[in-house]
Amino acid sequence: MNLLLVSIHYPPKRSSCAVQMKDLAEQFLLEGHKPVVIVPDDGLSSLSKVDEINGVKVYRLKSPKIIDIGYFRRAINETLLSFFMLRAIRKTDLNLKDFDGIIWYSPSIFFGPLVWYIKRVANIKSYLILRDIFPEWAIDIGVLKKGPIYYLFKLIAKFQYYVADSIGVQTESNLNYLSRWKKGRAGRRLEVLNNWLSDGEKNPSSILIKNTKLKNRKIFIYIGNMGIAQSMDIILDLSDIYKKDNNVGFLFVGRGSEVERLKKITNEKLLNNVLFYDEINPDELDSLLKDCDVGIVALDPRHKSHNIPGKFLTYMQSGLPVLARINKNTDLEKLININRVGKVYSGSNLNEFYKLAQEIINDKDQRILMSQNGKDLSKKLFSSQSATEKILMSFRQIS
């Protein structure tokens, strides 16, 4: 099949979205299909640019800036995103009628008009990879209130659901949220599409713990986005408890809206057991994680939706036990507990959270068991091949 993939990020960006869409495209290519990726790019001087990454053609389309800017400006720019990309795509050599299916990744929720136009021109079916129930999670944690902005975002999200023929959600519990959508039109498919991660290239890490103040310590590591949705303060509070323990350190690798504030708190509390680094190439993560002991997953417990963060897959693949502070009674909590790959906490009591951290960090045998369990779980449920098979099956059944 000739497949068009739409993503908010793609390498050289290093987000979970970029890594997953790269792995998906390359798996399609490996199976004999012809994937083409289109992605917004705010750094272009021309309307478009064409790259080829590991055999996959990538069209970068000039668009407004949508990261590292204020929330209001970002909302405006993302609302206009589809229209900027449509303007740019018309100036490329892409013949939309050549494609047999379109696949797009959400977040962002703002690709609806773009997908609608491409479907109309090419007369093809569409598959939405839904990783984020927005704006609901923003209401859950108090970022938004139910007012005009919330209802505008909800309308935009509903439109992207409307243009989808199939939707793949992260967990079983997310199926309930879209049950009315499935009943709204005959032939729609709604299914669980697990996150995925390929066994990619592995290179030495540019972060060498042995050359830092954390050398010879047991390391808790957090990788990925550090924003409001993650509610990272309790992780710094945990590091504060360990401040006088010279055997334990905390490493934060990534970017996000909360990074500067978290660094400020670190300095104010004189947390000499904490280091922050900017995001690194995904192919360096395995090497870095081998020098760490526990991977941290963080989501604000007020979330009501169910998520399986990309960092969780990265930890599993590298055999790193997990300490998760997430929302209660979720599919992720069950996944971690049933498969014995880590410890989960859903409250706000620092002492209780510290107790769980101690249970992992002080029990080497338990960490070894959790490590092997994580590797087994990664191979069983979270491969790129299983993701492509499910998406292709969906296209066959809705055609």
Secondary structure, DSSP 8 states (H G I E B T S, - for coil): -EEEEE-S--TTS-SHHHHHHHHHHHHHHHTT-EEEEEEEETT-SSSEEEEEETTEEEEEEE----SSS-HHHHHHHHHTHHHHHHHHHTTSS--GGG-SEEEEEES-STTHHHHHHHHHHHT-EEEEEE---TTHHHHHTTSS-TTHHHHHHHHHHHHHHHT-SEEEESSTTHHHHTHHHHHTSTT-EEEE-------------S--GGGSTTTTSEEEEEES--SGGG-THHHHHHHHHGGG-TTEEEEEE---TTHHHHHHHHHHTT-TTEEEE----GGGHHHHHTT-SEEEEE--TT--S----HHHHHHHHHT--EEEE--TT-HHHHHHHHHT-EEEE-S--HHHHHHHHHHHHT-HHHHHHHHHHHHHHHHHH--HHHHHHHHHHHHHHH-
